[in-house]
Amino acid sequence: MKFKNAIVITGGIATGKSLVCDILKSKNFKIIDADEISHQILDTLTDEISKIFGNEFIKDGKVDRKKLGNLVFNDKSKLKVLESLLHPKIKNKILEKAEILEKEQKLYFVDIPLYFESKNYFEFDKVLLIYAPKNIALKRLMKRNNLTKNEALVRINSQIPIEKKRNLANFIIDNSSSLDDLNSQIDEFLKTLKE
């Protein structure tokens, strides 16, 4: 295995991946953040986005992510176009960073929200799923992104169902309870890895 020190962190939308990553960072683990990379790359593609989707998706010289998100989450063919533009560039950047971290011979994490949706892209074999049932994720997403129930459902349903992801992951942390519970599950998980 090429990336033997890497563990992918994935989950559904609004299951708490960022929170888990923040906790791991506070424990001095290094994290490669696919969303951060995709935002950086997206901002370098304003010309392409403008050509493909139209000028109205560019605001103050940057891609209007919210507007573009609303478009692609409601049109699968446009989502595919955006993904084919972004995914190869994101993949290259993630693998580049992973190669560097591998040299340290220490455990690190790769936060890839759509890991199972784009599995053929990556050469990682250990996956930690941050789990929360659909009804909890739905409430969190509506509150966090100020979305209607329908808008939130469209986004959640654009991903592989969380229950199916449960069956695909090597490790699961259930983030449907309290922050204390989440912290103790993370500690337990890290202890298991050491053993």
Backbone as ProteinMPNN parsed JSONL, in Angstrom:
{"seq_chain_A": "MKFKNAIVITGGIATGKSLVCDILKSKNFKIIDADEISHQILDTLTDEISKIFGNEFIKDGKVDRKKLGNLVFNDKSKLKVLESLLHPKIKNKILEKAEILEKEQKLYFVDIPLYFESKNYFEFDKVLLIYAPKNIALKRLMKRNNLTKNEALVRINSQIPIEKKRNLANFIIDNSSSLDDLNSQIDEFLKTLKE", "coords_chain_A": {"N_chain_A": [[0.849, -1.203, 0.0], [0.56, 2.132, -0.905], [0.04, 4.509, 0.604], [0.414, 4.078, 3.555], [0.212, 5.253, 6.046], [-1.981, 6.818, 6.065], [-5.323, 7.805, 6.861], [-8.502, 7.99, 5.64], [-10.976, 10.424, 6.194], [-14.384, 10.488, 6.134], [-17.914, 10.935, 5.405], [-21.383, 11.804, 5.679], [-23.058, 14.726, 4.382], [-23.012, 17.301, 6.772], [-22.53, 15.595, 8.963], [-20.521, 15.929, 10.738], [-17.793, 15.946, 10.121], [-15.881, 18.039, 9.919], [-15.743, 18.948, 12.543], [-14.671, 16.697, 13.832], [-12.2, 16.649, 12.531], [-11.135, 19.067, 13.48], [-10.837, 18.419, 16.184], [-8.944, 16.365, 15.975], [-6.824, 17.838, 14.896], [-6.273, 19.438, 17.089], [-5.049, 17.58, 18.615], [-2.667, 17.421, 17.472], [-2.494, 16.053, 14.999], [-1.864, 15.777, 11.5], [-3.765, 17.06, 8.783], [-5.09, 16.572, 5.618], [-7.083, 18.538, 3.703], [-9.663, 18.111, 1.639], [-11.82, 19.748, 0.854], [-10.878, 22.336, 1.348], [-8.759, 22.375, -0.46], [-10.234, 22.085, -2.822], [-11.66, 24.485, -2.85], [-9.573, 26.326, -3.143], [-8.615, 25.558, -5.659], [-10.9, 25.923, -7.231], [-11.116, 28.71, -7.204], [-9.074, 29.349, -8.913], [-10.092, 28.793, -11.312], [-11.837, 30.589, -12.494], [-12.191, 31.636, -15.103], [-12.783, 29.345, -16.676], [-15.119, 28.441, -15.364], [-16.823, 30.592, -15.793], [-16.987, 30.484, -18.604], [-18.176, 27.937, -18.997], [-20.488, 27.834, -17.29], [-21.47, 30.413, -17.125], [-21.266, 34.013, -16.716], [-22.604, 34.956, -14.469], [-21.927, 33.4, -12.327], [-19.638, 34.242, -11.271], [-18.272, 36.355, -8.886], [-16.993, 39.333, -7.737], [-14.476, 38.61, -8.788], [-14.177, 36.014, -7.948], [-15.356, 32.594, -7.725], [-18.791, 32.253, -7.25], [-19.684, 30.355, -4.9], [-21.992, 29.51, -3.531], [-24.113, 30.081, -5.275], [-23.331, 28.587, -7.51], [-23.361, 26.076, -6.334], [-26.115, 25.762, -5.802], [-27.019, 25.543, -8.422], [-25.677, 23.199, -9.469], [-26.404, 21.189, -7.656], [-28.993, 20.809, -8.264], [-29.03, 19.861, -10.79], [-27.951, 17.174, -12.267], [-26.356, 16.685, -14.547], [-24.915, 19.021, -14.887], [-23.521, 18.997, -12.509], [-21.853, 16.816, -12.942], [-20.249, 17.861, -14.997], [-18.905, 19.911, -13.629], [-17.568, 18.379, -11.697], [-15.88, 16.835, -13.344], [-14.161, 18.753, -14.184], [-12.999, 19.656, -11.786], [-12.239, 17.382, -10.112], [-9.883, 15.818, -11.092], [-7.804, 17.683, -10.671], [-8.007, 18.214, -7.933], [-7.507, 15.678, -6.894], [-4.801, 15.282, -7.7], [-3.5, 17.232, -6.165], [-4.111, 16.394, -3.536], [-2.821, 13.885, -3.494], [-0.213, 14.674, -3.893], [0.285, 16.102, -1.504], [-0.064, 13.995, 0.294], [2.054, 12.296, -0.355], [4.188, 13.766, 0.66], [3.571, 13.833, 3.432], [3.651, 11.107, 4.025], [6.342, 10.552, 4.176], [7.029, 11.311, 6.705], [6.402, 9.222, 8.291], [4.292, 8.999, 10.12], [1.004, 8.784, 11.525], [-1.623, 10.244, 9.651], [-4.421, 12.235, 8.471], [-6.873, 12.258, 5.858], [-9.183, 14.327, 4.741], [-11.895, 13.676, 3.004], [-14.816, 14.464, 1.842], [-16.532, 13.32, -0.148], [-15.613, 10.7, -0.496], [-16.458, 7.953, -0.972], [-18.084, 8.364, -3.132], [-16.283, 9.043, -5.051], [-14.427, 7.038, -5.22], [-12.83, 5.537, -7.014], [-10.855, 7.246, -7.56], [-8.804, 7.387, -5.687], [-5.943, 6.189, -3.781], [-6.138, 5.138, -1.208], [-6.583, 3.021, 1.623], [-7.697, 2.801, 4.178], [-10.515, 3.745, 5.942], [-12.318, 6.077, 7.803], [-15.483, 6.589, 8.936], [-17.553, 9.292, 9.681], [-20.394, 9.307, 11.363], [-23.843, 10.14, 11.313], [-27.312, 9.83, 11.776], [-29.647, 10.252, 9.04], [-31.849, 12.009, 9.625], [-30.849, 13.624, 11.699], [-28.608, 14.796, 10.494], [-29.934, 16.235, 8.523], [-31.391, 18.201, 9.999], [-29.213, 19.576, 11.135], [-27.922, 20.527, 8.823], [-29.876, 22.218, 7.664], [-29.972, 24.193, 9.63], [-27.257, 25.035, 9.8], [-26.595, 25.909, 7.15], [-28.646, 27.543, 6.562], [-30.907, 26.582, 5.09], [-33.873, 25.503, 3.325], [-36.023, 22.704, 4.103], [-36.351, 21.141, 1.786], [-34.239, 22.076, 0.124], [-32.052, 21.255, 1.636], [-32.467, 18.481, 1.67], [-32.095, 17.85, -1.041], [-29.356, 18.183, -1.291], [-28.355, 16.307, 0.575], [-29.39, 13.96, -0.535], [-27.936, 13.832, -2.849], [-25.723, 12.432, -2.362], [-24.176, 9.208, -1.655], [-26.241, 7.107, 0.319], [-26.011, 7.451, 3.886], [-26.259, 5.175, 5.48], [-25.473, 3.157, 3.77], [-22.83, 3.875, 3.391], [-21.847, 3.285, 5.883], [-21.497, 0.534, 5.763], [-19.326, 0.363, 4.115], [-17.098, 1.442, 5.286], [-14.009, 1.2, 7.24], [-13.761, 1.96, 9.859], [-15.917, 3.448, 12.316], [-17.234, 6.403, 13.655], [-19.682, 7.519, 15.732], [-21.489, 10.341, 15.526], [-23.865, 11.341, 16.784], [-24.586, 12.112, 19.215], [-23.486, 13.689, 22.195], [-20.875, 16.235, 22.537], [-18.933, 15.449, 24.368], [-19.234, 12.689, 24.26], [-18.463, 12.277, 21.604], [-15.76, 13.078, 21.723], [-14.738, 11.079, 23.459], [-15.132, 8.817, 21.903], [-13.373, 9.364, 19.792], [-10.908, 9.304, 21.155], [-10.9, 6.619, 21.925], [-10.862, 5.385, 19.426], [-8.335, 6.253, 18.455], [-6.723, 4.976, 20.281], [-7.234, 2.298, 19.653], [-6.057, 2.234, 17.131], [-3.359, 2.564, 17.769], [-2.879, 0.184, 19.106]], "CA_chain_A": [[0.0, 0.0, 0.0], [1.385, 3.322, -1.073], [-0.167, 5.494, 1.674], [0.072, 3.216, 4.696], [-0.023, 6.05, 7.263], [-3.147, 7.69, 5.844], [-6.695, 7.354, 7.094], [-9.481, 8.906, 5.052], [-12.154, 10.765, 6.999], [-15.508, 10.819, 5.264], [-19.211, 10.877, 6.079], [-22.392, 12.471, 4.879], [-23.067, 16.169, 4.597], [-23.465, 17.699, 8.117], [-22.406, 14.55, 9.993], [-19.553, 16.382, 11.735], [-16.41, 15.668, 9.708], [-15.017, 19.184, 10.253], [-15.577, 18.946, 13.996], [-13.718, 15.621, 14.142], [-10.889, 17.112, 12.05], [-10.658, 20.086, 14.424], [-10.405, 17.715, 17.397], [-7.694, 15.671, 15.637], [-5.787, 18.878, 14.771], [-5.903, 19.861, 18.451], [-4.187, 16.504, 19.135], [-1.45, 17.519, 16.648], [-2.475, 15.244, 13.776], [-1.925, 16.563, 10.271], [-4.957, 16.747, 7.997], [-5.205, 17.098, 4.249], [-8.494, 18.91, 3.612], [-10.074, 18.134, 0.23], [-12.681, 20.916, 0.612], [-10.001, 23.507, 1.29], [-8.056, 22.264, -1.745], [-11.188, 22.332, -3.923], [-11.948, 25.929, -2.864], [-8.402, 27.005, -3.727], [-8.569, 25.246, -7.092], [-12.059, 26.558, -7.851], [-10.816, 30.13, -7.383], [-8.142, 29.536, -10.039], [-10.794, 28.382, -12.536], [-12.941, 31.518, -12.765], [-12.407, 31.749, -16.56], [-13.474, 28.128, -17.139], [-16.467, 28.419, -14.773], [-17.567, 31.618, -16.507], [-17.249, 29.965, -19.966], [-19.065, 26.767, -18.966], [-21.755, 28.047, -16.594], [-21.948, 31.784, -17.306], [-20.647, 35.073, -15.913], [-23.331, 35.231, -13.222], [-21.392, 32.569, -11.249], [-18.416, 34.883, -10.801], [-18.601, 37.555, -8.124], [-15.763, 39.951, -7.22], [-13.298, 37.874, -9.256], [-14.149, 34.651, -7.406], [-16.541, 31.79, -8.033], [-19.866, 32.348, -6.265], [-19.881, 28.936, -4.579], [-23.376, 29.23, -3.129], [-24.923, 30.106, -6.492], [-22.934, 27.432, -8.317], [-23.858, 24.909, -5.602], [-27.557, 25.634, -6.059], [-27.191, 25.086, -9.8], [-25.235, 21.822, -9.718], [-27.124, 20.215, -6.841], [-30.312, 20.596, -8.867], [-28.861, 19.418, -12.173], [-26.883, 16.165, -12.219], [-25.436, 16.774, -15.683], [-24.007, 20.145, -14.61], [-22.642, 18.538, -11.423], [-20.834, 15.968, -13.587], [-19.324, 18.745, -15.719], [-18.071, 20.573, -12.618], [-16.695, 17.361, -11.106], [-14.826, 16.431, -14.282], [-13.206, 19.869, -14.211], [-12.321, 19.788, -10.489], [-11.711, 16.183, -9.46], [-8.484, 15.448, -11.377], [-6.897, 18.666, -10.055], [-8.065, 17.999, -6.484], [-6.819, 14.405, -6.651], [-3.353, 15.476, -7.819], [-3.034, 18.031, -5.015], [-4.2, 15.537, -2.343], [-1.769, 12.864, -3.563], [1.052, 15.403, -3.718], [0.436, 16.366, -0.066], [0.053, 12.694, 0.974], [3.432, 11.818, -0.586], [5.048, 14.51, 1.593], [3.29, 13.39, 4.807], [4.079, 9.701, 4.149], [7.777, 10.537, 4.511], [7.179, 11.527, 8.153], [6.138, 7.929, 8.96], [3.342, 9.194, 11.224], [-0.398, 8.743, 11.144], [-2.249, 11.51, 9.261], [-5.788, 12.04, 7.992], [-7.225, 12.91, 4.597], [-10.612, 14.631, 4.83], [-12.499, 13.646, 1.662], [-16.254, 14.3, 2.077], [-17.175, 12.442, -1.131], [-14.672, 9.612, -0.766], [-17.087, 6.778, -1.585], [-18.632, 8.77, -4.427], [-15.185, 9.19, -6.023], [-13.472, 6.037, -4.736], [-11.881, 5.112, -8.056], [-9.843, 8.291, -7.667], [-7.778, 7.457, -4.652], [-5.189, 4.987, -3.444], [-6.131, 4.981, 0.247], [-7.391, 1.829, 1.927], [-8.314, 2.834, 5.504], [-11.539, 4.792, 5.916], [-13.077, 6.361, 9.02], [-16.751, 7.258, 8.629], [-18.212, 10.063, 10.741], [-21.783, 8.93, 11.126], [-25.019, 10.663, 12.021], [-28.478, 9.436, 10.987], [-30.108, 11.25, 8.063], [-32.721, 13.037, 10.228], [-30.007, 14.551, 12.469], [-27.821, 15.549, 9.505], [-30.872, 17.151, 7.856], [-31.614, 19.339, 10.907], [-27.948, 20.331, 11.233], [-27.649, 21.189, 7.543], [-30.826, 23.325, 7.53], [-29.559, 25.243, 10.563], [-25.912, 25.521, 9.463], [-26.54, 26.593, 5.849], [-29.86, 28.341, 6.414], [-31.592, 26.012, 3.925], [-35.189, 24.91, 3.563], [-35.939, 21.243, 4.203], [-36.157, 20.609, 0.431], [-32.872, 22.398, -0.337], [-31.132, 20.398, 2.391], [-32.663, 17.103, 1.209], [-31.477, 17.716, -2.369], [-27.907, 18.024, -1.071], [-28.108, 15.015, 1.24], [-29.718, 12.871, -1.471], [-26.99, 13.789, -3.972], [-24.627, 11.567, -1.921], [-24.511, 7.823, -1.311], [-26.882, 7.125, 1.642], [-25.094, 7.272, 5.015], [-26.328, 3.786, 5.969], [-24.665, 2.363, 2.846], [-21.429, 4.217, 3.687], [-21.497, 2.534, 7.115], [-21.05, -0.813, 5.375], [-18.116, 0.45, 3.301], [-15.986, 2.01, 6.065], [-13.26, 0.313, 8.142], [-13.985, 2.444, 11.224], [-17.081, 4.354, 12.391], [-17.448, 7.201, 14.861], [-21.07, 7.965, 15.708], [-21.589, 11.715, 16.023], [-25.269, 11.737, 16.911], [-24.838, 12.406, 20.624], [-22.876, 14.912, 22.739], [-19.473, 16.511, 22.225], [-18.15, 14.583, 25.264], [-19.304, 11.343, 23.689], [-17.64, 12.308, 20.391], [-14.359, 13.098, 22.164], [-14.311, 9.785, 24.0], [-15.047, 7.878, 20.775], [-12.135, 9.666, 19.062], [-9.807, 8.766, 21.974], [-10.999, 5.156, 21.82], [-10.435, 5.073, 18.05], [-6.88, 6.461, 18.367], [-6.125, 3.911, 21.095], [-7.349, 1.085, 18.83], [-5.058, 2.313, 16.058], [-2.025, 2.329, 18.379], [-2.761, -1.257, 19.406]], "C_chain_A": [[0.876, 1.243, 0.0], [1.271, 4.292, 0.108], [-0.552, 4.776, 2.968], [-0.196, 3.987, 5.984], [-1.272, 6.924, 7.177], [-4.439, 7.018, 6.268], [-7.619, 8.419, 6.521], [-10.575, 9.157, 6.074], [-13.25, 11.152, 6.019], [-16.795, 10.715, 6.065], [-20.261, 11.412, 5.142], [-22.289, 13.957, 5.131], [-23.669, 16.431, 5.993], [-23.446, 16.568, 9.148], [-21.341, 14.9, 11.028], [-18.096, 16.098, 11.399], [-15.467, 16.794, 10.134], [-14.737, 19.243, 11.743], [-14.55, 17.89, 14.405], [-12.31, 16.031, 13.703], [-10.299, 18.16, 12.989], [-10.127, 19.438, 15.709], [-9.076, 17.007, 17.135], [-6.534, 16.667, 15.493], [-5.321, 19.314, 16.152], [-5.03, 18.805, 19.135], [-2.914, 16.375, 18.287], [-1.357, 16.544, 15.475], [-2.551, 16.173, 12.569], [-3.103, 16.085, 9.437], [-4.849, 17.381, 6.625], [-6.699, 17.315, 4.028], [-8.914, 19.08, 2.15], [-10.953, 19.341, -0.091], [-11.856, 22.181, 0.457], [-9.267, 23.536, -0.058], [-9.009, 22.596, -2.896], [-11.558, 23.809, -4.007], [-10.802, 26.702, -3.506], [-8.367, 26.79, -5.237], [-9.707, 25.949, -7.826], [-11.785, 28.034, -8.14], [-9.796, 30.389, -8.494], [-8.835, 29.256, -11.374], [-11.928, 29.327, -12.922], [-13.233, 31.635, -14.264], [-13.198, 30.557, -17.089], [-14.925, 28.105, -16.637], [-17.365, 29.412, -15.525], [-17.934, 31.143, -17.918], [-18.304, 28.869, -19.955], [-20.45, 27.117, -18.421], [-22.327, 29.455, -16.762], [-21.315, 32.743, -16.315], [-21.308, 35.294, -14.56], [-22.819, 34.382, -12.05], [-20.043, 33.086, -10.74], [-18.791, 36.187, -10.116], [-17.302, 38.079, -7.499], [-14.511, 39.132, -7.567], [-13.16, 36.465, -8.703], [-15.418, 33.919, -7.81], [-17.544, 31.961, -6.891], [-20.3, 30.911, -5.941], [-21.328, 28.598, -4.251], [-24.275, 29.133, -4.364], [-24.627, 28.881, -7.378], [-23.436, 26.134, -7.675], [-25.332, 24.68, -5.85], [-27.826, 25.103, -7.458], [-26.873, 23.593, -9.92], [-25.959, 20.789, -8.853], [-28.517, 19.941, -7.395], [-30.233, 20.115, -10.307], [-27.659, 18.483, -12.252], [-25.886, 16.295, -13.36], [-24.436, 17.914, -15.478], [-23.03, 19.793, -13.478], [-21.505, 17.694, -12.0], [-19.786, 16.805, -14.323], [-18.357, 19.401, -14.729], [-17.075, 19.582, -12.015], [-15.568, 16.962, -12.053], [-13.764, 17.521, -14.433], [-12.346, 19.871, -12.937], [-11.572, 18.543, -10.011], [-10.276, 15.811, -9.808], [-7.484, 16.396, -10.715], [-6.85, 18.484, -8.538], [-7.28, 16.736, -6.13], [-5.305, 14.603, -6.674], [-2.788, 16.199, -6.613], [-3.048, 17.186, -3.736], [-3.05, 14.527, -2.34], [-0.384, 13.475, -3.374], [1.325, 15.637, -2.218], [0.632, 15.059, 0.714], [1.473, 12.131, 0.826], [4.386, 12.476, 0.418], [4.851, 13.99, 3.027], [3.723, 11.945, 5.05], [5.524, 9.62, 4.624], [8.014, 10.719, 6.013], [6.947, 10.244, 8.956], [5.229, 8.061, 10.183], [1.933, 9.141, 10.653], [-0.888, 10.144, 10.762], [-3.598, 11.194, 8.631], [-6.017, 12.82, 6.708], [-8.743, 13.083, 4.598], [-11.181, 14.737, 3.42], [-14.001, 13.389, 1.819], [-16.915, 13.301, 1.12], [-16.284, 11.252, -1.505], [-15.333, 8.435, -1.488], [-17.68, 7.1, -2.957], [-17.529, 8.849, -5.491], [-14.063, 8.198, -5.718], [-12.421, 5.64, -5.78], [-10.736, 6.108, -8.227], [-8.624, 8.052, -6.812], [-7.158, 6.114, -4.31], [-5.08, 4.808, -1.932], [-6.984, 3.768, 0.594], [-8.005, 1.803, 3.321], [-9.27, 4.029, 5.576], [-12.288, 4.859, 7.242], [-14.326, 7.143, 8.619], [-17.249, 8.011, 9.856], [-19.704, 9.959, 10.452], [-22.751, 9.77, 11.953], [-26.215, 10.256, 11.162], [-28.991, 10.6, 10.126], [-30.942, 12.362, 8.696], [-31.916, 14.062, 11.03], [-29.193, 15.423, 11.517], [-28.693, 16.597, 8.815], [-31.11, 18.395, 8.715], [-30.375, 20.214, 10.997], [-27.693, 21.143, 9.974], [-28.58, 22.385, 7.339], [-30.387, 24.501, 8.392], [-28.241, 25.879, 10.118], [-25.896, 26.373, 8.196], [-27.767, 27.444, 5.564], [-30.646, 27.9, 5.171], [-32.995, 25.559, 4.312], [-34.991, 23.394, 3.64], [-35.658, 20.638, 2.821], [-34.753, 20.851, -0.101], [-31.862, 21.476, 0.338], [-31.234, 18.944, 1.912], [-32.011, 16.857, -0.153], [-29.981, 17.458, -2.203], [-27.58, 16.673, -0.443], [-28.327, 13.856, 0.266], [-28.797, 12.805, -2.682], [-25.79, 12.889, -3.627], [-25.131, 10.135, -1.715], [-25.137, 7.846, 0.089], [-25.903, 6.75, 2.762], [-25.105, 5.83, 5.53], [-25.504, 2.861, 5.067], [-23.17, 2.623, 3.095], [-20.937, 3.482, 4.933], [-20.909, 1.18, 6.78], [-19.728, -0.798, 4.619], [-16.884, 0.872, 4.104], [-15.288, 0.95, 6.924], [-13.551, 0.66, 9.602], [-15.181, 3.397, 11.195], [-17.048, 5.099, 13.725], [-18.844, 7.789, 14.734], [-21.169, 9.346, 16.348], [-23.051, 12.148, 16.118], [-25.613, 12.077, 18.357], [-24.13, 13.7, 21.03], [-21.417, 15.068, 22.3], [-18.555, 15.648, 23.106], [-18.086, 13.167, 24.714], [-18.413, 11.249, 22.442], [-16.157, 12.254, 20.755], [-13.905, 11.739, 22.677], [-14.244, 8.731, 22.897], [-13.763, 8.097, 19.969], [-10.935, 9.107, 19.83], [-9.733, 7.246, 21.864], [-10.473, 4.681, 20.456], [-8.913, 5.181, 17.925], [-6.128, 5.379, 19.16], [-6.125, 2.589, 20.308], [-6.285, 1.071, 17.732], [-3.661, 2.036, 16.594], [-1.802, 0.853, 18.625], [-2.567, -2.044, 18.133]], "O_chain_A": [[1.804, 1.377, 0.799], [2.276, 4.835, 0.565], [-1.695, 4.856, 3.418], [-0.772, 3.434, 6.921], [-1.58, 7.675, 8.102], [-4.63, 5.82, 6.063], [-7.53, 9.595, 6.874], [-11.046, 8.233, 6.737], [-13.067, 12.033, 5.179], [-16.767, 10.439, 7.264], [-20.047, 11.467, 3.931], [-21.525, 14.4, 5.989], [-24.7, 15.859, 6.349], [-24.238, 16.569, 10.091], [-21.255, 14.256, 12.074], [-17.256, 16.019, 12.295], [-14.38, 16.534, 10.65], [-13.62, 19.552, 12.159], [-13.668, 18.155, 15.222], [-11.34, 15.789, 14.42], [-9.099, 18.144, 13.264], [-9.103, 19.856, 16.249], [-8.179, 17.043, 17.977], [-5.41, 16.387, 15.909], [-4.13, 19.535, 16.373], [-4.352, 19.1, 20.119], [-2.189, 15.383, 18.363], [-0.259, 16.242, 15.008], [-3.209, 17.213, 12.605], [-3.409, 14.894, 9.38], [-4.556, 18.569, 6.49], [-7.49, 16.38, 4.151], [-8.565, 20.07, 1.506], [-10.853, 19.903, -1.182], [-12.095, 22.992, -0.437], [-9.168, 24.579, -0.705], [-8.635, 23.304, -3.831], [-11.75, 24.337, -5.102], [-11.022, 27.612, -4.305], [-8.12, 27.724, -6.0], [-9.509, 26.501, -8.908], [-12.172, 28.548, -9.188], [-9.667, 31.519, -8.966], [-8.248, 29.454, -12.438], [-12.874, 28.92, -13.597], [-14.396, 31.724, -14.658], [-14.155, 30.719, -17.847], [-15.844, 27.788, -17.392], [-18.513, 29.107, -15.847], [-19.054, 31.367, -18.377], [-19.212, 28.86, -20.786], [-21.464, 26.747, -19.011], [-23.523, 29.669, -16.566], [-20.887, 32.352, -15.229], [-20.668, 35.759, -13.617], [-23.221, 34.605, -10.908], [-19.396, 32.461, -9.899], [-19.517, 37.014, -10.667], [-16.599, 37.339, -6.811], [-13.607, 38.982, -6.744], [-12.158, 35.792, -8.948], [-16.418, 34.531, -8.186], [-17.194, 31.831, -5.718], [-21.159, 30.337, -6.611], [-21.833, 27.544, -4.636], [-25.093, 28.22, -4.48], [-25.532, 28.24, -7.913], [-23.877, 25.216, -8.367], [-25.763, 23.551, -6.081], [-28.745, 24.31, -7.662], [-27.692, 22.816, -10.409], [-26.115, 19.64, -9.266], [-29.148, 18.949, -7.031], [-31.259, 19.977, -10.973], [-26.51, 18.924, -12.298], [-24.696, 16.043, -13.171], [-23.265, 17.799, -15.842], [-21.877, 20.224, -13.48], [-20.349, 17.835, -11.604], [-18.594, 16.504, -14.28], [-17.148, 19.442, -14.96], [-15.897, 19.895, -11.841], [-14.431, 16.772, -11.621], [-12.614, 17.239, -14.769], [-11.131, 20.061, -12.996], [-10.428, 18.626, -9.564], [-9.5, 15.509, -8.901], [-6.432, 15.958, -10.249], [-5.785, 18.586, -7.929], [-6.489, 16.727, -5.187], [-4.604, 14.145, -5.772], [-1.733, 15.834, -6.095], [-2.109, 17.25, -2.942], [-2.387, 14.333, -1.322], [0.501, 12.866, -2.771], [2.431, 15.405, -1.729], [1.399, 15.016, 1.676], [2.022, 11.561, 1.768], [5.279, 11.822, 0.957], [5.819, 13.738, 3.744], [4.12, 11.598, 6.163], [5.885, 8.721, 5.384], [9.062, 10.335, 6.533], [7.254, 10.183, 10.147], [5.378, 7.326, 11.16], [1.702, 9.412, 9.474], [-0.605, 11.115, 11.462], [-3.889, 10.045, 8.298], [-5.444, 13.888, 6.494], [-9.49, 12.113, 4.471], [-10.986, 15.736, 2.728], [-14.423, 12.237, 1.919], [-17.769, 12.519, 1.539], [-16.21, 10.852, -2.667], [-14.822, 7.971, -2.508], [-17.77, 6.235, -3.828], [-17.805, 8.736, -6.685], [-12.888, 8.494, -5.937], [-11.255, 5.435, -5.445], [-9.772, 5.845, -8.946], [-7.522, 8.469, -7.169], [-7.753, 5.057, -4.515], [-4.043, 4.374, -1.432], [-7.993, 3.51, -0.062], [-8.762, 0.884, 3.634], [-8.886, 5.167, 5.307], [-12.814, 3.862, 7.738], [-14.234, 8.223, 8.035], [-17.354, 7.441, 10.941], [-20.2, 10.454, 9.44], [-22.509, 10.065, 13.124], [-26.139, 10.33, 9.935], [-28.789, 11.77, 10.451], [-30.772, 13.532, 8.352], [-32.262, 15.243, 11.042], [-29.097, 16.636, 11.703], [-28.243, 17.712, 8.553], [-31.04, 19.517, 8.213], [-30.465, 21.44, 10.943], [-27.298, 22.307, 10.045], [-28.139, 23.445, 6.894], [-30.42, 25.652, 7.958], [-28.12, 27.102, 10.064], [-25.266, 27.43, 8.162], [-27.917, 27.996, 4.474], [-31.003, 28.715, 4.321], [-33.269, 25.269, 5.476], [-33.931, 22.874, 3.29], [-34.83, 19.736, 2.692], [-34.142, 19.965, -0.698], [-30.935, 20.978, -0.302], [-30.221, 18.26, 1.764], [-31.445, 15.791, -0.392], [-29.41, 16.613, -2.894], [-26.654, 15.983, -0.869], [-27.555, 12.897, 0.24], [-28.854, 11.85, -3.457], [-24.947, 12.615, -4.482], [-26.332, 9.885, -1.616], [-24.623, 8.536, 0.969], [-25.077, 5.851, 2.604], [-24.073, 5.321, 5.966], [-24.908, 1.896, 5.544], [-22.353, 1.706, 3.02], [-19.769, 3.106, 5.028], [-19.956, 0.725, 7.413], [-19.076, -1.834, 4.495], [-15.754, 0.681, 3.654], [-15.887, -0.062, 7.289], [-13.585, -0.214, 10.468], [-15.432, 4.065, 10.192], [-16.86, 4.498, 14.782], [-19.156, 8.471, 13.757], [-20.962, 9.504, 17.551], [-23.429, 13.197, 15.596], [-26.776, 12.304, 18.691], [-24.17, 14.689, 20.299], [-20.814, 14.14, 21.76], [-17.519, 15.171, 22.641], [-17.031, 12.532, 24.702], [-17.7, 10.263, 22.252], [-15.393, 11.485, 20.172], [-12.801, 11.295, 22.361], [-13.391, 7.844, 22.944], [-13.138, 7.137, 19.518], [-10.044, 8.505, 19.232], [-8.655, 6.667, 21.73], [-9.735, 3.7, 20.366], [-8.275, 4.298, 17.353], [-5.051, 4.933, 18.765], [-5.133, 1.859, 20.305], [-5.69, 0.034, 17.441], [-2.869, 1.351, 15.946], [-0.714, 0.322, 18.399], [-2.448, -3.269, 18.176]]}, "name": "protein", "num_of_chains": 1, "seq": "MKFKNAIVITGGIATGKSLVCDILKSKNFKIIDADEISHQILDTLTDEISKIFGNEFIKDGKVDRKKLGNLVFNDKSKLKVLESLLHPKIKNKILEKAEILEKEQKLYFVDIPLYFESKNYFEFDKVLLIYAPKNIALKRLMKRNNLTKNEALVRINSQIPIEKKRNLANFIIDNSSSLDDLNSQIDEFLKTLKE"}
